Amino acid sequence: MAPWASKRGRSGFGWFLISAVFSPLLGVIFLLVMQDLSPQAVAKYSEAPTPETHVMVFKRASDMQDTQPNPLSAPQARERPSRRRLVIACVATVLFAAAAGWAGYSAIQQSRVKDLLRPHVKLATIHISRMLVLEVNPSSITWGEYFDKSKASLEEIDRAVIQVRSIATDGSKAVHEPALQYMGRAQQAIRQLTSMWRHRFAADRAERSSANSRGGGSEYAAQRRIEDLNKALDELRAEDAEREPTRKTLEALMVDAGATRKLFGGDAVVDSSEVEALLSGEGFKREKAASAP
């Protein structure tokens, strides 16, 4: 900027300061539209006319008299482009200031929306993390306690989603849409994990019923044991059928968590190690719960 300003007869240091304080783009625009004060440009405009140039100008003016009755003098011809340049500079400055102001306003609004949405995103993370821990360590809870916690988690996330939708605006799509995507995925994972628990619970009850009827030697008791065992097998097959869709949901949850982490920070989303521990097989094929409700 400074060397170019010096070539145009301006203060290089002064224009460097203008560009540093305001904007290099504004500096370039103003230098382009302002008059060139370099010695070469000044000499060109101040060159003394010769008799030959007088004759040429007179002949040209005579030839153009019919189409241009009042030709502008040289100073007037230079004055109009100067005014045009000034108008262009003013318009460019206004547009640049408006764009910068809008960008700053949008950034402030997005930051405010992030602060409002972050507690709701973190709430969904707390609930899905709790359910993942129970998948890895199921012996610390009964069937009934698990189902109660699952229901409460889904209801809490539902209320958080409503809050997020009430805060969201057309200008906050870049912030609230990833948040809603992540929270919805957490709910989907909890529902699928709970469905797997229900199949296990039904299989456990069927196995217990079959074990309790082993003491009877009647044909009815034997037939009941066979029915209970078949039911337990059906429930375990149903659980296996849901395992792969649940795995895909958990993998998608990690992808959504990565996008949400960039907006709200690492502590606001689920830890990937918790999901990986489950998908690796450490807790995905877990033991049955210790006791019935």
ROMI-564546 format. One record per residue: residue number from 1; z, x, y of N, C-alpha, C in turn. Coordinates in Angstrom, 3 decimals, m for minus. Last residue first. Layout:
BEGIN
  seq      n.pz      n.px      n.py     ca.pz     ca.px     ca.py      c.pz      c.px      c.py
  NUM         Z         X         Y         Z         X         Y         Z         X         Y
...
***
This chain:
BEGIN
  seq      n.pz      n.px      n.py     ca.pz     ca.px     ca.py      c.pz      c.px      c.py
  293    38.440   m37.980   m55.714    39.195   m38.606   m54.633    40.236   m39.561   m55.153
  292    38.894   m35.279   m58.147    38.238   m36.477   m57.648    39.063   m37.110   m56.536
  291    38.848   m31.669   m57.872    39.476   m32.947   m58.227    38.709   m34.107   m57.596
  290    37.142   m29.474   m57.469    38.312   m29.333   m58.331    38.858   m30.685   m58.746
  289    33.554   m29.760   m57.787    34.811   m29.837   m57.028    35.990   m29.936   m57.968
  288    31.614   m27.400   m59.680    31.988   m28.755   m59.288    33.340   m28.741   m58.568
  287    30.153   m24.411   m58.328    30.955   m25.136   m59.311    31.275   m26.528   m58.792
  286    26.796   m24.085   m56.999    28.227   m23.915   m56.988    28.899   m24.694   m58.097
  285    24.239   m22.877   m56.154    24.568   m23.462   m57.455    26.063   m23.293   m57.662
  284    24.596   m21.791   m53.640    23.698   m22.922   m53.800    23.904   m23.630   m55.132
  283    26.078   m19.549   m53.293    26.789   m20.816   m53.204    25.914   m22.015   m53.449
  282    24.357   m17.480   m54.046    25.804   m17.280   m54.116    26.544   m18.604   m54.095
  281    21.706   m17.810   m53.623    22.225   m18.256   m54.906    23.717   m18.096   m55.047
  280    20.621   m17.368   m51.187    20.531   m16.274   m52.153    21.046   m16.670   m53.530
  279    21.261   m19.526   m49.646    19.930   m19.477   m50.236    19.793   m18.388   m51.283
  278    23.882   m18.823   m48.839    23.649   m20.027   m49.641    22.301   m19.954   m50.352
  277    23.503   m16.546   m47.385    24.429   m16.505   m48.506    24.224   m17.697   m49.422
  276    21.791   m17.490   m45.386    21.263   m16.567   m46.384    22.178   m16.473   m47.599
  275    23.571   m19.013   m43.877    22.465   m19.677   m44.569    21.926   m18.773   m45.681
  274    25.253   m16.993   m42.965    25.819   m18.134   m43.689    24.733   m18.855   m44.489
  273    23.570   m15.298   m41.573    24.183   m14.801   m42.809    24.786   m15.939   m43.628
  272    22.889   m16.633   m39.250    21.900   m16.584   m40.330    22.496   m16.094   m41.636
  271    25.060   m18.871   m37.750    24.876   m17.481   m38.159    23.927   m17.446   m39.353
  270    23.880   m21.340   m35.483    24.430   m20.978   m36.776    24.115   m19.518   m37.103
  269    24.491   m20.877   m31.939    23.714   m21.338   m33.092    24.333   m20.803   m34.370
  268    25.995   m19.731   m29.972    25.776   m21.174   m29.872    25.025   m21.733   m31.071
  267    26.098   m17.015   m30.090    27.277   m17.728   m30.578    27.104   m19.243   m30.513
  266    23.651   m16.159   m28.921    23.858   m16.080   m30.354    25.025   m16.887   m30.872
  265    22.164   m18.332   m26.401    23.011   m17.233   m26.858    23.288   m17.307   m28.350
  264    20.355   m20.225   m25.529    21.779   m20.521   m25.377    22.700   m19.406   m25.870
  263    17.734   m19.217   m25.858    18.073   m20.038   m24.698    19.573   m20.108   m24.450
  262    17.623   m17.797   m28.191    17.081   m17.167   m26.980    17.479   m17.926   m25.718
  261    18.568   m19.648   m30.041    19.421   m18.501   m29.685    18.942   m17.839   m28.401
  260    16.442   m21.304   m30.512    17.545   m21.816   m29.699    18.457   m20.681   m29.238
  259    14.844   m19.721   m32.168    14.314   m20.163   m30.871    15.433   m20.629   m29.950
  258    16.636   m19.371   m34.334    16.106   m18.216   m33.613    15.571   m18.588   m32.242
  257    17.023   m21.981   m35.187    18.163   m21.253   m34.606    17.691   m20.032   m33.832
  256    14.564   m22.542   m36.291    14.973   m23.258   m35.075    16.137   m22.540   m34.382
  255    14.787   m20.826   m38.512    13.712   m20.638   m37.528    14.076   m21.314   m36.211
  254    16.967   m21.934   m39.822    17.070   m20.563   m39.324    15.979   m20.273   m38.295
  253    15.866   m24.414   m40.494    17.026   m24.357   m39.592    17.188   m22.955   m39.018
  252    13.991   m23.721   m42.371    13.520   m24.205   m41.061    14.648   m24.179   m40.036
  251    15.778   m23.109   m44.407    14.920   m22.050   m43.874    14.371   m22.454   m42.504
  250    16.846   m25.641   m44.822    17.727   m24.561   m44.356    16.909   m23.393   m43.807
  249    14.580   m26.980   m45.769    15.234   m27.422   m44.537    16.125   m26.331   m43.965
  248    14.085   m25.597   m48.122    13.092   m25.542   m47.047    13.703   m25.979   m45.712
  247    16.393   m26.350   m49.572    16.142   m24.942   m49.259    15.163   m24.811   m48.098
  246    15.920   m29.052   m49.858    17.064   m28.606   m49.055    16.907   m27.143   m48.661
  245    13.676   m29.049   m51.548    13.567   m29.576   m50.178    14.710   m29.135   m49.276
  244    15.043   m27.802   m53.825    13.957   m27.129   m53.131    13.724   m27.706   m51.734
  243    17.035   m29.725   m54.594    17.396   m28.364   m54.207    16.306   m27.680   m53.395
  242    16.338   m32.135   m55.569    16.593   m32.058   m54.130    16.878   m30.629   m53.660
  241    16.128   m31.682   m58.274    14.927   m32.102   m57.557    15.105   m31.990   m56.047
  240    18.784   m31.152   m58.942    17.819   m30.053   m58.984    16.545   m30.406   m58.216
  239    19.779   m33.776   m58.681    20.269   m32.712   m57.795    19.301   m31.544   m57.750
  238    18.431   m34.996   m60.795    18.184   m35.454   m59.425    18.658   m34.412   m58.413
  237    19.618   m33.630   m62.901    18.175   m33.458   m62.653    17.819   m33.892   m61.230
  236    22.198   m34.628   m62.641    21.974   m33.186   m62.453    20.490   m32.896   m62.222
  235    21.717   m37.310   m63.234    22.223   m36.946   m61.909    22.003   m35.464   m61.628
  234    20.893   m37.119   m65.918    19.987   m37.674   m64.902    20.421   m37.279   m63.493
  233    23.227   m36.123   m67.115    22.010   m35.312   m67.103    21.028   m35.807   m66.048
  232    24.917   m38.328   m66.739    25.253   m37.040   m66.121    24.033   m36.137   m66.037
  231    23.578   m40.192   m68.315    23.699   m40.412   m66.879    24.029   m39.111   m66.146
  230    23.936   m39.054   m70.827    22.579   m39.208   m70.288    22.602   m39.427   m68.774
  229    26.711   m39.282   m71.026    26.098   m37.959   m71.006    24.673   m38.026   m70.453
  228    26.985   m42.064   m71.067    27.596   m41.280   m69.990    26.970   m39.899   m69.885
  227    25.605   m42.697   m73.442    25.139   m43.219   m72.156    25.695   m42.412   m70.984
  226    27.235   m41.393   m75.320    25.835   m41.002   m75.184    25.276   m41.472   m73.835
  225    29.631   m42.799   m75.012    29.590   m41.362   m74.714    28.152   m40.895   m74.493
  224    28.823   m45.308   m75.871    29.256   m45.125   m74.475    29.202   m43.650   m74.086
  223    28.388   m44.863   m78.595    27.265   m45.259   m77.746    27.591   m45.068   m76.271
  222    31.009   m44.326   m79.348    29.985   m43.294   m79.485    28.785   m43.605   m78.609
  221    32.217   m46.774   m78.858    32.678   m45.585   m78.135    31.631   m44.479   m78.203
  220    30.830   m48.385   m80.674    30.736   m48.665   m79.240    31.127   m47.433   m78.424
  219    31.696   m47.389   m83.113    30.293   m47.226   m82.751    30.084   m47.465   m81.256
  218    34.886   m45.691   m82.870    34.031   m46.852   m83.060    32.604   m46.551   m82.645
  217    36.730   m43.776   m82.386    35.780   m43.531   m83.457    34.840   m44.677   m83.690
  216    37.881   m42.319   m79.374    37.568   m43.525   m80.135    36.513   m43.251   m81.190
  215    38.006   m39.912   m78.027    39.056   m40.219   m78.991    38.740   m41.425   m79.861
  214    36.021   m39.832   m76.168    35.825   m39.088   m77.413    36.869   m39.446   m78.468
  213    36.286   m40.940   m73.699    35.978   m41.851   m74.800    35.767   m41.145   m76.127
  212    36.677   m38.860   m71.926    37.792   m39.777   m72.160    37.546   m40.701   m73.360
  211    34.166   m37.676   m71.804    35.270   m36.944   m72.407    36.430   m37.873   m72.747
  210    32.729   m39.642   m70.457    32.363   m39.296   m71.832    33.489   m38.559   m72.539
  209    34.018   m39.567   m67.997    34.057   m40.789   m68.792    33.709   m40.510   m70.243
  208    33.354   m36.980   m67.185    34.760   m37.321   m67.409    34.879   m38.590   m68.272
  207    30.601   m37.251   m66.928    31.137   m36.309   m67.909    32.600   m36.615   m68.221
  206    30.500   m39.120   m64.848    29.936   m39.456   m66.145    30.472   m38.532   m67.232
  205    31.686   m37.641   m62.778    32.326   m38.869   m63.259    31.804   m39.266   m64.634
  204    29.742   m35.613   m62.484    31.124   m35.278   m62.870    31.854   m36.507   m63.417
  203    27.525   m37.071   m61.646    27.478   m36.367   m62.931    28.877   m36.019   m63.413
  202    28.491   m37.960   m59.171    28.152   m38.940   m60.197    28.089   m38.284   m61.569
  201    28.784   m35.439   m57.908    29.957   m36.306   m58.100    29.689   m37.341   m59.192
  200    26.164   m34.581   m57.841    27.150   m33.824   m58.622    28.379   m34.665   m58.916
  199    25.103   m36.502   m56.130    24.594   m36.388   m57.499    25.585   m35.623   m58.386
  198    26.579   m35.879   m53.841    26.725   m37.201   m54.465    26.194   m37.198   m55.897
  197    25.681   m33.320   m53.219    27.079   m33.519   m53.611    27.253   m34.869   m54.318
  196    23.094   m33.942   m52.431    23.297   m33.118   m53.618    24.731   m33.248   m54.134
  195    23.693   m35.362   m50.106    23.027   m36.053   m51.211    23.184   m35.261   m52.505
  194    24.733   m33.295   m48.552    25.617   m34.390   m48.975    25.004   m35.156   m50.144
  193    22.422   m31.809   m48.093    23.531   m31.205   m48.829    24.483   m32.282   m49.357
  192    21.007   m33.706   m46.591    20.485   m33.261   m47.882    21.575   m32.597   m48.725
  191    22.651   m33.993   m44.317    22.329   m35.159   m45.157    21.850   m34.721   m46.548
  190    22.620   m31.376   m43.292    23.885   m31.972   m43.743    23.614   m33.165   m44.653
  189    19.900   m31.103   m42.629    20.491   m30.233   m43.645    21.792   m30.830   m44.181
  188    19.687   m33.027   m40.605    18.893   m33.159   m41.825    19.473   m32.317   m42.951
  187    21.385   m31.923   m38.652    21.702   m33.209   m39.273    20.949   m33.395   m40.591
  186    19.907   m29.620   m38.054    21.262   m29.493   m38.603    21.690   m30.795   m39.279
  185    17.637   m30.768   m36.957    17.523   m30.020   m38.214    18.890   m29.835   m38.860
  184    18.697   m31.834   m34.621    18.141   m32.725   m35.633    18.001   m32.039   m36.979
  183    19.371   m29.449   m33.325    20.427   m30.395   m33.697    19.941   m31.383   m34.757
  182    16.816   m28.297   m32.940    17.842   m27.598   m33.712    18.931   m28.561   m34.189
  181    15.590   m30.227   m31.332    14.989   m29.841   m32.611    16.031   m29.186   m33.506
  180    17.231   m30.231   m29.098    17.149   m31.432   m29.929    16.557   m31.124   m31.296
  179    16.673   m27.603   m28.188    18.040   m28.007   m28.523    18.036   m29.228   m29.439
  178    13.914   m27.651   m27.637    14.426   m26.797   m28.720    15.843   m27.171   m29.147
  177    14.112   m29.650   m25.488    13.381   m29.926   m26.725    13.781   m28.981   m27.861
  176    15.559   m28.553   m23.352    16.190   m29.592   m24.172    15.432   m29.878   m25.466
  175    13.866   m26.448   m22.340    15.255   m26.198   m22.733    15.758   m27.264   m23.702
  174    11.391   m27.352   m21.700    11.463   m26.028   m22.324    12.861   m25.713   m22.819
  173    11.998   m29.718   m20.337    11.483   m29.776   m21.704    11.603   m28.431   m22.420
  172    12.912   m30.199   m17.794    13.762   m29.381   m18.675    13.268   m29.373   m20.116
  171    11.426   m31.938   m16.273    11.332   m30.512   m15.966    12.140   m29.613   m16.875
  170    12.163   m34.416   m17.176    10.796   m33.955   m17.437    10.659   m32.455   m17.188
  169    15.507   m33.975   m18.559    14.556   m34.445   m17.546    13.164   m33.932   m17.916
  168    18.579   m34.634   m20.283    17.209   m34.108   m20.242    16.382   m34.768   m19.142
  167    20.931   m36.048   m20.448    20.854   m34.942   m19.485    19.413   m34.498   m19.256
  166    20.501   m37.841   m22.476    20.860   m38.373   m21.157    20.767   m37.300   m20.072
  165    20.042   m36.167   m24.627    18.936   m36.990   m24.137    19.235   m37.570   m22.748
  164    22.632   m35.135   m24.948    21.529   m34.239   m24.584    20.365   m35.041   m24.007
  163    24.023   m37.441   m25.734    24.379   m36.750   m24.490    23.250   m35.841   m24.013
  162    22.793   m37.930   m28.193    22.697   m38.925   m27.123    23.019   m38.288   m25.774
  161    23.633   m35.660   m29.574    22.205   m35.851   m29.309    22.003   m36.868   m28.186
  160    26.377   m36.182   m29.778    25.919   m35.038   m28.985    24.440   m35.166   m28.641
  159    26.368   m38.370   m31.501    26.856   m38.549   m30.130    26.402   m37.397   m29.227
  158    25.369   m37.064   m33.788    24.647   m38.194   m33.192    25.073   m38.412   m31.741
  157    27.403   m35.274   m34.307    26.116   m34.742   m33.847    25.280   m35.852   m33.230
  156    29.365   m37.115   m35.141    29.600   m36.259   m33.967    28.283   m35.709   m33.416
  155    28.158   m38.199   m37.432    28.458   m39.067   m36.281    28.677   m38.245   m35.013
  154    28.025   m35.953   m39.081    26.801   m36.634   m38.678    27.032   m37.529   m37.463
  153    30.783   m35.417   m39.380    29.883   m34.433   m38.757    28.612   m35.089   m38.269
  152    31.722   m37.683   m40.742    32.219   m37.395   m39.396    31.298   m36.415   m38.669
  151    30.353   m37.371   m43.186    30.117   m38.541   m42.349    30.555   m38.291   m40.912
  150    31.498   m34.947   m44.060    30.060   m35.064   m43.857    29.736   m36.242   m42.932
  149    34.180   m35.631   m44.338    33.784   m34.617   m43.354    32.292   m34.707   m43.048
  148    33.984   m37.503   m46.414    34.533   m37.898   m45.111    34.112   m36.919   m44.018
  147    32.973   m35.926   m48.471    32.164   m37.034   m47.969    32.674   m37.526   m46.615
  146    35.164   m34.142   m48.815    33.838   m33.659   m48.428    33.012   m34.788   m47.821
  145    37.212   m35.822   m49.625    37.336   m35.091   m48.357    35.979   m34.601   m47.879
  144    36.185   m36.681   m52.123    36.410   m37.632   m51.033    36.510   m36.952   m49.684
  143    36.155   m34.257   m53.602    34.943   m35.031   m53.351    35.110   m35.943   m52.131
  142    38.235   m31.743   m51.988    37.936   m32.757   m52.998    36.636   m33.464   m52.661
  141    38.188   m28.198   m51.459    38.091   m29.565   m50.960    37.790   m30.508   m52.116
  140    37.924   m25.641   m52.332    38.991   m25.886   m51.367    39.008   m27.321   m50.864
  139    35.740   m25.191   m53.908    37.008   m25.475   m54.601    38.133   m25.823   m53.643
  138    33.447   m24.410   m52.589    33.720   m25.843   m52.734    35.088   m26.163   m53.322
  137    32.181   m22.218   m50.835    33.541   m22.263   m51.379    33.975   m23.721   m51.555
  136    29.556   m22.753   m50.112    29.868   m21.458   m50.711    31.230   m21.487   m51.387
  135    29.789   m25.298   m49.062    28.840   m25.055   m50.146    29.155   m23.758   m50.872
  134    31.591   m24.892   m47.031    32.021   m25.701   m48.177    31.048   m25.568   m49.344
  133    29.963   m23.505   m45.272    31.115   m22.826   m45.861    31.605   m23.580   m47.093
  132    28.215   m25.539   m44.544    27.710   m24.391   m45.295    28.837   m23.627   m45.966
  131    29.892   m27.199   m43.095    29.314   m27.704   m44.336    28.755   m26.562   m45.186
  130    30.455   m25.515   m40.909    31.544   m25.975   m41.779    30.999   m26.477   m43.119
  129    27.929   m25.276   m39.773    28.582   m24.089   m40.323    29.710   m24.489   m41.273
  128    27.499   m27.850   m38.855    26.651   m27.358   m39.944    27.266   m26.115   m40.571
  127    29.585   m27.962   m36.875    29.557   m28.891   m38.011    28.691   m28.371   m39.155
  126    28.956   m25.913   m35.068    30.274   m25.934   m35.728    30.233   m26.814   m36.975
  125    26.423   m26.715   m34.195    26.578   m25.481   m34.970    27.902   m25.465   m35.713
  124    27.004   m28.977   m32.706    26.195   m29.123   m33.918    26.327   m27.891   m34.809
  123    28.419   m27.643   m30.647    29.100   m28.625   m31.489    28.338   m28.840   m32.795
  122    26.424   m26.144   m29.438    27.479   m25.440   m30.172    28.260   m26.388   m31.076
  121    25.012   m28.186   m28.210    24.359   m27.367   m29.234    25.410   m26.656   m30.091
  120    26.970   m29.016   m26.423    26.493   m29.947   m27.441    25.780   m29.207   m28.569
  119    27.339   m26.778   m24.745    28.464   m27.280   m25.561    28.010   m28.224   m26.665
  118    24.616   m26.531   m23.606    25.175   m25.535   m24.524    26.366   m26.060   m25.327
  117    23.841   m28.341   m21.674    23.478   m28.593   m23.066    24.195   m27.682   m24.060
  116    24.732   m27.316   m19.247    25.172   m28.639   m19.665    24.915   m28.897   m21.146
  115    23.481   m24.839   m19.098    24.947   m24.884   m19.079    25.468   m26.237   m19.556
  114    20.815   m25.715   m19.073    21.325   m24.887   m20.179    22.844   m24.951   m20.256
  113    20.699   m26.984   m16.602    20.559   m27.784   m17.824    21.073   m26.998   m19.032
  112    20.941   m24.740   m14.931    21.967   m25.793   m14.894    21.926   m26.644   m16.158
  111    18.606   m23.387   m15.568    19.898   m22.749   m15.810    21.021   m23.770   m15.818
  110    16.728   m25.230   m14.676    16.799   m24.907   m16.098    18.119   m24.242   m16.446
  109    17.264   m25.145   m11.903    17.446   m26.381   m12.659    17.562   m26.118   m14.146
  108    16.560   m22.496   m11.311    17.934   m22.951   m11.084    18.226   m24.213   m11.886
  107    13.838   m22.542   m11.932    14.730   m21.638   m12.653    16.190   m22.068   m12.512
  106    12.907   m24.405   m10.081    12.798   m24.700   m11.512    13.737   m23.820   m12.317
  105    13.398   m22.989    m7.683    14.075   m24.267    m7.933    14.053   m24.615    m9.420
  104    11.649   m20.806    m8.011    13.090   m20.597    m7.914    13.878   m21.859    m8.193
  103     9.201   m22.148    m8.066     9.615   m21.352    m9.219    11.120   m21.101    m9.198
  102     9.222   m23.267    m5.499     9.226   m24.146    m6.672     9.677   m23.402    m7.922
  101     9.157   m20.926    m3.939    10.280   m21.861    m3.845    10.370   m22.782    m5.048
  100     6.713   m19.814    m4.685     7.946   m19.076    m4.953     9.163   m20.000    m4.897
   99     4.997   m21.839    m3.762     5.032   m21.493    m5.185     6.314   m20.755    m5.542
   98     5.568   m21.751    m1.009     5.811   m22.981    m1.769     5.908   m22.695    m3.257
   97     4.770   m19.148    m0.376     6.173   m19.533    m0.193     6.510   m20.785    m0.980
   96     2.030   m19.378    m0.946     2.861   m18.425    m1.688     4.338   m18.789    m1.575
   95     1.268   m21.299     0.915     1.112   m21.554    m0.525     1.987   m20.630    m1.354
   94     1.865   m19.944     3.316     2.532   m21.212     3.002     2.459   m21.507     1.510
   93     0.129   m17.738     3.091     1.582   m17.538     3.180     2.341   m18.800     2.808
   92    m2.352   m18.996     3.083    m1.933   m18.223     1.915    m0.427   m17.997     1.911
   91    m2.314   m20.086     5.670    m2.387   m20.965     4.498    m1.905   m20.237     3.252
   90    m2.232   m17.729     7.201    m1.155   m18.719     7.299    m1.129   m19.635     6.080
   89    m4.632   m16.482     6.450    m3.350   m15.807     6.211    m2.195   m16.800     6.247
   88    m6.495   m18.356     7.359    m6.413   m18.049     5.922    m5.074   m17.397     5.586
   87    m5.997   m18.162    10.096    m5.759   m19.431     9.408    m5.605   m19.197     7.906
   86    m6.791   m15.513    10.545    m5.415   m15.903    10.821    m5.062   m17.202    10.097
   85    m9.491   m15.672     9.923    m8.603   m14.838     9.112    m7.145   m15.216     9.308
   84   m10.352   m17.280    11.988   m10.478   m17.743    10.607    m9.547   m16.946     9.698
   83    m9.889   m15.644    14.180    m9.136   m16.886    14.057    m9.181   m17.406    12.623
   82   m11.740   m13.651    13.550   m10.323   m13.311    13.664    m9.461   m14.557    13.527
   81   m14.205   m15.013    13.637   m13.695   m14.522    12.353   m12.217   m14.159    12.403
   80   m14.154   m15.526    16.551   m14.099   m16.613    15.578   m13.652   m16.115    14.192
   79   m14.351   m13.031    17.818   m13.130   m13.816    17.980   m13.017   m14.896    16.908
   78   m16.844   m11.998    17.426   m15.733   m11.342    16.707   m14.477   m12.186    16.771
   77   m18.271   m13.662    19.055   m18.588   m13.646    17.625   m17.472   m12.995    16.823
   76   m17.260   m12.994    21.534   m16.990   m14.315    21.003   m17.271   m14.367    19.494
   75   m18.243   m10.365    21.835   m16.788   m10.607    21.757   m16.452   m11.960    21.168
   74   m21.098   m10.959    21.774   m20.457   m10.114    20.747   m18.944   m10.310    20.698
   73   m21.809   m14.453    22.429   m21.762   m13.044    22.803   m21.035   m12.263    21.722
   72   m23.772   m16.832    20.702   m22.469   m16.284    21.103   m22.616   m14.830    21.494
   71   m26.548   m18.722    21.998   m25.987   m17.705    21.081   m24.696   m17.155    21.643
   70   m27.582   m21.580    22.485   m26.496   m20.854    23.150   m25.894   m19.830    22.197
   69   m29.687   m22.502    20.864   m29.856   m22.437    22.330   m28.810   m21.572    23.007
   68   m31.139   m21.866    18.137   m29.785   m21.571    18.620   m29.852   m21.407    20.125
   67   m33.813   m22.646    17.871   m32.836   m23.084    16.864   m31.404   m22.873    17.311
   66   m35.076   m21.573    20.095   m35.302   m22.973    19.738   m34.233   m23.491    18.787
   65   m34.309   m18.903    20.182   m33.897   m19.781    21.271   m34.030   m21.248    20.885
   64   m34.948   m16.854    18.524   m34.018   m17.848    17.995   m33.633   m18.888    19.041
   63   m36.594   m15.196    20.010   m37.127   m15.811    18.791   m36.258   m16.950    18.301
   62   m34.824   m14.349    21.975   m35.976   m15.173    22.355   m36.541   m15.898    21.148
   61   m33.031   m12.843    20.488   m32.523   m14.046    21.162   m33.671   m14.958    21.552
   60   m34.735   m10.807    19.713   m34.150   m11.664    18.675   m33.624   m12.974    19.291
   59   m35.336    m9.672    22.186   m36.400   m10.257    21.382   m35.844   m11.216    20.343
   58   m32.759    m8.814    22.918   m33.474    m9.773    23.756   m34.574   m10.467    22.964
   57   m32.146    m6.989    20.907   m31.312    m8.178    21.059   m32.031    m9.244    21.864
   56   m34.129    m5.091    21.392   m34.083    m5.783    20.101   m33.275    m7.070    20.192
   55   m33.466    m4.241    23.974   m34.764    m4.869    23.737   m34.753    m5.682    22.461
   54   m30.969    m3.172    23.480   m31.108    m4.274    24.426   m32.409    m5.027    24.180
   53   m31.580    m1.112    21.754   m30.815    m2.232    21.211   m30.891    m3.434    22.142
   52   m33.010     0.524    23.556   m33.687    m0.011    22.381   m32.943    m1.222    21.825
   51   m31.059     1.253    25.426   m32.189     0.383    25.830   m32.904    m0.234    24.633
   50   m27.867     0.835    23.716   m28.983     1.652    24.211   m30.093     0.715    24.664
   49   m24.349     0.227    24.016   m25.716    m0.208    23.709   m26.747     0.720    24.339
   48   m21.695     2.089    22.613   m22.442     1.693    23.824   m23.864     1.294    23.461
   47   m19.344     0.893    20.279   m20.529     1.721    20.492   m21.332     1.195    21.689
   46   m17.135    m0.461    19.478   m17.188    m0.037    20.891   m18.420     0.809    21.202
   45   m17.400    m0.934    16.754   m17.406    m2.083    17.658   m17.586    m1.679    19.123
   44   m17.349     1.723    15.803   m18.476     0.856    15.480   m18.573    m0.310    16.460
   43   m14.904     2.658    16.635   m16.114     3.274    17.179   m17.330     2.401    16.935
   42   m13.239     1.057    15.053   m13.185     0.939    16.507   m14.449     1.512    17.142
   41   m13.895     2.001    12.479   m14.165     0.603    12.831   m14.180     0.405    14.340
   40   m13.076     4.688    12.687   m14.468     4.383    12.360   m14.806     2.954    12.768
   39   m10.294     4.485    13.231   m11.219     5.050    14.239   m12.673     4.714    13.959
   38    m9.012     1.229    12.190    m9.302     2.639    11.922   m10.282     3.179    12.954
   37    m8.284    m1.352    12.337    m8.076    m0.533    13.545    m8.339     0.943    13.297
   36    m9.464    m4.392    11.279    m9.437    m2.975    10.910    m9.356    m2.128    12.184
   35    m7.459    m7.300    11.624    m8.579    m6.467    12.078    m8.370    m5.014    11.677
   34    m6.294    m9.062     8.697    m6.101    m8.465    10.024    m7.244    m7.503    10.347
   33    m6.851    m9.739     6.083    m7.303   m10.653     7.143    m7.126   m10.067     8.542
   32    m5.823    m7.613     4.593    m7.220    m8.012     4.436    m7.709    m8.850     5.615
   31    m3.151    m7.525     5.297    m3.998    m6.378     5.620    m5.481    m6.744     5.520
   30    m2.272    m9.986     4.237    m2.262    m9.761     5.689    m3.153    m8.579     6.087
   29    m2.627    m9.518     1.464    m3.329   m10.612     2.141    m3.403   m10.365     3.645
   28    m0.907    m7.349     0.983    m2.346    m7.202     0.746    m3.125    m8.278     1.503
   27     1.570    m8.555     1.597     1.098    m7.396     2.340    m0.394    m7.191     2.196
   26     1.746   m10.527    m0.355     1.638   m10.908     1.059     1.115    m9.751     1.895
   25     1.982    m8.827    m2.591     0.843    m9.736    m2.468     0.639   m10.186    m1.031
   24     4.427    m7.545    m2.217     3.187    m6.757    m2.124     1.959    m7.637    m1.965
   23     6.783    m9.213    m0.164     5.999    m9.239    m1.396     4.776    m8.345    m1.217
   22     9.316    m8.335     1.419     8.768    m9.665     1.169     8.022    m9.695    m0.164
   21    10.148    m5.628     1.146    11.110    m6.681     1.497    10.580    m8.056     1.106
   20     7.866    m4.178     0.426     9.082    m4.062    m0.386    10.048    m5.204    m0.124
   19     6.024    m4.838     2.392     5.730    m5.162     0.996     6.973    m5.119     0.137
   18     7.354    m3.796     4.638     7.028    m5.226     4.567     6.776    m5.644     3.122
   17     7.446    m1.070     3.984     8.694    m1.822     4.095     8.435    m3.328     3.991
   16     4.696    m0.511     4.072     5.437    m0.300     2.825     6.752    m1.091     2.846
   15     4.185    m0.950     6.712     3.641    m1.905     5.735     4.273    m1.718     4.364
   14     5.564     1.266     7.777     5.926    m0.102     8.155     5.417    m1.121     7.151
   13     4.210     3.426     6.651     5.619     3.218     6.336     6.051     1.791     6.649
   12     1.624     3.111     7.798     1.817     3.091     6.356     3.253     2.800     5.968
   11     0.496     1.240    10.369     1.613     2.105    10.006     1.856     2.006     8.488
   10    m3.138     1.200    10.428    m1.816     0.586    10.516    m0.746     1.594    10.104
    9    m5.788     1.904     9.988    m5.228     2.115    11.310    m3.868     1.484    11.517
    8    m6.577     1.744     7.397    m7.006     0.652     8.283    m6.359     0.733     9.666
    7    m5.315     3.869     6.248    m6.774     3.940     6.397    m7.303     2.856     7.325
    6    m2.698     2.906     6.169    m3.023     4.011     7.082    m4.524     4.114     7.305
    5    m2.920     1.007     4.163    m2.601     0.579     5.525    m2.957     1.672     6.540
    4    m3.402     2.721     1.990    m4.437     1.769     2.387    m4.201     1.272     3.817
    3    m0.957     4.132     1.815    m2.221     4.835     2.119    m3.314     3.889     2.593
    2     0.878     1.867     1.323     0.982     2.709     2.514    m0.310     3.467     2.807
    1     0.000     0.831    m1.200     0.000     0.000     0.000     0.000     0.873     1.260
***
